Amino acid sequence: MNTKFDIYLSRATGLVQIGLFIVTLLTLYFTVIPLYKNAQLEEVIAKKELELAALNRALSDLYVRVRLTDAGNLAEQAVECSGWRQLVLGETKSGDSLSKNIIGCIDSAVGSYDFSRFKEVDRLLLKDRVGDVKLLVSSAQNKYRAKYIGYPEEIKSNPSIIIPSEPDDLSEDLESLMVGLGVFVPVSPEEDFNRKVVQGRSRIEGQYFREVVELVRGIPNVKWAEL
């Protein structure tokens, strides 16, 4: 009797162990393994999110550089509207730059520029900045044109405001040579006055060019939208 009982007990124990083993396997399959896979998936997702964030930062940095470069290129194109290059090349005469339609020229430069690499909000901000610069440029042009036109009368009434000419080594050397040779070239008061007018107006126009070029090159100084 005990022998049969032991046999049944041994068989039952074996079945229980098999059952426990099966339960353990099922537990692993339905709980531990999914948790492990989920942890792996979360780790992969976290890595991909970091990679995506790094890529977005790189794209943002690239866009910032492209945006600044394009805005700078637009400014350099608009600088040509000042007229300084045409004067240097002899294509215009002194004083023409002070009466040219510089605002229309800047509008033309903006109208023909390729803004395709700008985001819409940045395109609008840049055009607003150009509008502000145009107001400053127009004011500067009016100021220097008035100084240019009124310069002869001003120095007649107040010679102390005569703008001194820039040093010219060649002219000074030539004058010294002529003095040394005892050569004297008489200059009438009218000729002397006209020479001072030409020199002064040239300096006024040069001041105008410097101010306008600085203003126009400030076009990229935009308070850009946050990325």
Legacy VTK file of the C-alpha trace (Angstrom):
# vtk DataFile Version 3.0
C-alpha trace
ASCII
DATASET POLYDATA
POINTS 227 float
0.000 0.000 0.000
2.743 2.355 0.950
4.537 1.397 -2.195
1.583 2.385 -4.365
1.163 5.589 -2.414
4.805 6.422 -2.900
4.473 5.729 -6.590
1.462 8.022 -6.887
3.155 10.645 -4.758
6.272 10.467 -6.914
4.199 10.776 -10.066
2.218 13.675 -8.618
5.405 15.398 -7.584
6.747 15.010 -11.098
3.549 16.398 -12.572
3.624 19.322 -10.179
7.223 20.071 -11.121
6.318 19.912 -14.792
3.360 22.192 -14.097
5.559 24.609 -12.212
8.042 24.564 -15.031
5.281 25.293 -17.540
3.923 28.072 -15.335
7.417 29.518 -15.060
7.822 29.434 -18.809
4.432 31.053 -19.301
5.305 33.685 -16.710
8.541 34.444 -18.515
6.791 34.548 -21.858
3.915 36.780 -20.826
5.605 39.065 -18.289
9.400 39.121 -18.145
10.081 38.864 -21.875
7.551 41.603 -22.822
9.010 43.831 -20.110
12.511 43.216 -21.433
11.413 43.905 -25.020
9.575 47.026 -23.881
12.698 48.256 -22.095
14.748 47.634 -25.231
12.178 49.486 -27.331
12.189 52.435 -24.936
15.993 52.558 -25.098
15.910 52.548 -28.913
13.262 55.286 -28.922
15.320 57.386 -26.491
18.394 57.054 -28.721
16.396 57.983 -31.810
14.947 61.003 -30.002
18.469 62.147 -29.098
19.589 61.653 -32.698
16.547 63.575 -33.948
17.207 66.422 -31.500
20.855 66.617 -32.630
19.752 66.616 -36.277
17.214 69.370 -35.621
19.891 71.462 -33.880
22.234 70.964 -36.835
19.482 71.951 -39.265
18.650 75.020 -37.173
22.312 76.071 -37.058
22.596 75.598 -40.817
19.455 77.636 -41.428
20.749 80.448 -39.200
23.977 80.599 -41.226
22.115 80.488 -44.533
19.676 83.159 -43.341
22.477 85.496 -42.278
24.425 84.894 -45.493
21.407 85.582 -47.703
20.512 88.723 -45.747
24.125 89.891 -46.093
24.078 89.235 -49.847
20.913 91.288 -50.174
22.563 94.125 -48.249
25.614 94.064 -50.534
23.378 94.276 -53.584
21.529 97.219 -52.034
24.854 98.949 -51.242
25.317 99.452 -54.988
22.300 101.778 -54.858
24.384 104.368 -53.007
26.086 105.193 -56.304
29.652 105.190 -54.996
30.870 102.596 -57.489
29.389 104.467 -60.457
31.125 107.653 -59.311
34.481 105.898 -58.930
34.132 104.329 -62.381
33.301 107.711 -63.877
29.806 106.621 -64.906
28.259 109.507 -62.964
29.445 112.917 -61.912
29.845 114.420 -58.477
26.533 115.087 -56.739
24.444 112.711 -58.853
24.199 110.175 -56.031
22.488 112.747 -53.812
19.592 113.143 -56.209
19.215 109.581 -57.536
16.185 107.487 -56.599
18.001 105.342 -54.060
14.753 104.095 -52.503
13.484 102.857 -55.860
16.852 101.172 -56.422
16.659 99.351 -53.063
13.067 98.308 -53.829
14.256 96.903 -57.141
17.058 94.964 -55.428
14.614 93.512 -52.898
12.031 92.724 -55.577
14.501 90.738 -57.662
16.116 88.897 -54.745
15.516 85.169 -54.190
13.966 84.725 -50.737
13.137 81.037 -51.250
15.531 79.846 -48.520
13.854 82.036 -45.896
10.969 80.932 -43.750
7.884 83.041 -44.295
8.123 84.776 -40.927
11.806 85.629 -41.485
11.048 86.900 -44.977
8.498 89.316 -43.534
10.848 90.399 -40.740
13.648 91.062 -43.224
11.397 93.135 -45.461
10.256 95.135 -42.433
13.915 95.769 -41.613
14.561 96.918 -45.178
11.657 99.336 -44.788
13.246 100.810 -41.653
16.622 101.131 -43.391
15.026 102.878 -46.370
13.634 105.559 -44.062
17.088 106.126 -42.566
18.741 106.185 -46.000
16.185 108.645 -47.348
16.754 110.913 -44.361
20.532 110.741 -44.846
20.227 111.531 -48.551
18.051 114.580 -47.862
20.462 115.780 -45.177
23.592 115.506 -47.319
21.884 116.866 -50.446
20.934 119.982 -48.499
24.516 120.298 -47.226
25.902 119.763 -50.742
23.640 122.347 -52.346
24.001 124.921 -49.587
27.746 124.546 -49.109
28.853 127.482 -51.354
26.564 129.961 -49.605
27.517 128.663 -46.181
31.249 129.131 -46.678
30.637 132.570 -48.163
28.870 133.680 -45.011
31.098 131.722 -42.644
34.540 130.764 -44.053
35.451 129.070 -40.769
33.265 126.087 -41.707
35.244 125.332 -44.871
35.911 121.607 -44.955
39.678 121.104 -45.229
40.862 119.095 -48.200
42.333 115.672 -47.683
46.134 115.487 -47.688
47.502 115.030 -51.210
51.213 114.161 -51.231
51.502 114.597 -54.995
50.009 118.096 -54.956
52.148 119.100 -52.002
55.313 117.812 -53.702
54.419 119.632 -56.921
53.734 122.865 -55.056
57.049 122.591 -53.189
58.871 121.984 -56.446
57.312 125.022 -58.088
58.148 127.203 -55.077
61.710 125.913 -55.205
61.932 126.827 -58.889
60.500 130.249 -58.193
57.440 129.530 -60.297
54.308 131.252 -59.102
50.927 130.465 -60.629
48.440 133.129 -59.649
45.057 131.912 -58.462
42.142 134.295 -58.539
39.814 134.534 -55.525
37.024 133.034 -57.636
39.175 130.059 -58.661
40.235 129.540 -55.075
36.618 129.683 -53.934
35.472 127.245 -56.612
38.284 124.866 -55.675
37.194 124.952 -52.047
33.586 124.339 -53.083
34.567 121.299 -55.167
36.730 119.905 -52.386
34.096 120.496 -49.734
31.312 118.989 -51.794
33.482 115.979 -52.512
33.987 115.458 -48.792
30.247 115.864 -48.165
29.439 113.244 -50.780
32.073 110.947 -49.304
30.458 111.321 -45.877
27.118 110.503 -47.463
28.497 107.335 -49.038
29.999 106.154 -45.760
26.815 106.733 -43.794
24.521 105.155 -46.368
26.751 102.125 -46.887
26.858 101.561 -43.122
23.073 101.862 -42.890
22.431 99.468 -45.772
24.925 96.923 -44.481
22.885 96.921 -41.283
19.983 95.235 -43.095
20.875 91.789 -41.652
20.518 93.177 -38.103
17.050 91.692 -37.779
15.405 90.466 -34.602
14.776 87.059 -36.117
12.013 84.692 -35.021
12.948 82.020 -32.500
13.662 78.624 -34.060
LINES 1 228
227 0 1 2 3 4 5 6 7 8 9 10 11 12 13 14 15 16 17 18 19 20 21 22 23 24 25 26 27 28 29 30 31 32 33 34 35 36 37 38 39 40 41 42 43 44 45 46 47 48 49 50 51 52 53 54 55 56 57 58 59 60 61 62 63 64 65 66 67 68 69 70 71 72 73 74 75 76 77 78 79 80 81 82 83 84 85 86 87 88 89 90 91 92 93 94 95 96 97 98 99 100 101 102 103 104 105 106 107 108 109 110 111 112 113 114 115 116 117 118 119 120 121 122 123 124 125 126 127 128 129 130 131 132 133 134 135 136 137 138 139 140 141 142 143 144 145 146 147 148 149 150 151 152 153 154 155 156 157 158 159 160 161 162 163 164 165 166 167 168 169 170 171 172 173 174 175 176 177 178 179 180 181 182 183 184 185 186 187 188 189 190 191 192 193 194 195 196 197 198 199 200 201 202 203 204 205 206 207 208 209 210 211 212 213 214 215 216 217 218 219 220 221 222 223 224 225 226
